[in-house]
Amino acid sequence: MQKFKRISAFLLCAVILLSSFATLGVSADEYDFPAGATSVNVRLDGKKVLEGEAVIINSVTYVPLRRFAELMGADKISWNAKTNTATVTKGTLEVHVGSGALYVGANGRYFFTVEKILNISDRLFVPVRPIAKAFSANVDWDNSTRTVVITSTGKTLASADAFYNSTDLYWLSRIIQAEAGGESITGMIAVGNVVLNRKASKQYPNTVYGVIFDRNGGTQFSPVSMGTIYNNPSERSIIAAKICLEGYSIDNNILFFMNPRIATSNWISKNRPFAFTIGRHDFYY
């Protein structure tokens, strides 16, 4: 009888111990992180979370989507195998995260991730800043403790209709389509940055429309004279325009770009400082 009691007590302790492990979350050993990935601390509203699950890859902090969404109080998380996209809902908030994508979509808005969303060990890992922004949370970095500090606000993300200026979105998406419809999303964003950088400069008109249709010194954007500025934009062009209007900028100072293969004038390359090349476009200050 005593032996039976000891065995029963041992089994009870084992069950309790295993249950406690289950509440700790997924072990980092279950993730096949890429070479060079380093662990990082995360605190949400003062509480340490995602231990062993948050990592820095290529200077970007990644967190597991499902675990993060649960911590933020998500109501439902679903997966579309055809599009490799996860959908997270919380009240009126709907967030879309696609494997390999460079942006997070939320309530019709788009946040650039800089690095691609990754599928690691059959789980989506997403850069922390854009996914936190989708949940209206603030993100800071404590360098002394290598800790990502996330603070929830209790707010719900404003919809695209409420956030974006419809006129700016209309014209910015069309100039991006006309100038860079076949470029990467990064190249499309860079073209949008040129327009918004000009809008912010005292040297140019102070509206998106005014910048695009500016004829001071000649037509500034060839799609205006060619008429392609009036073509409907693709979904990618609209997404790129929204990312720009969210405030993301590859470079705040670029004011010119050209495709040297088809350019009819080399004035830009001879008179403006070169910045960088993305796809078929050279960008200048």
Secondary structure, DSSP 8 states (H G I E B T S, - for coil): -HHHHHHHHHHHHHHHHHHHHHTT---GGGS---TT-EE-EEEETTEEE-TTT-EEETTEEEEEHHHHHHHTT-SEEEEETTTTEEEEEETTEEEEEETT-SEEEETTEEEE-SS--EEETTEEEEEHHHHHHHTT-EEEEETTTTEEEEE--------HHHHS-HHHHHHHHHHHHHHHTTS-HHHHHHHHHHHHHHHHSTTS-SSHHHHHT--TTS-SSHHHHHSGGGS---HHHHHHHHHHHTT--S-TT--EEE-TTT-S--HHHHHS-EEEEETTEEEE-
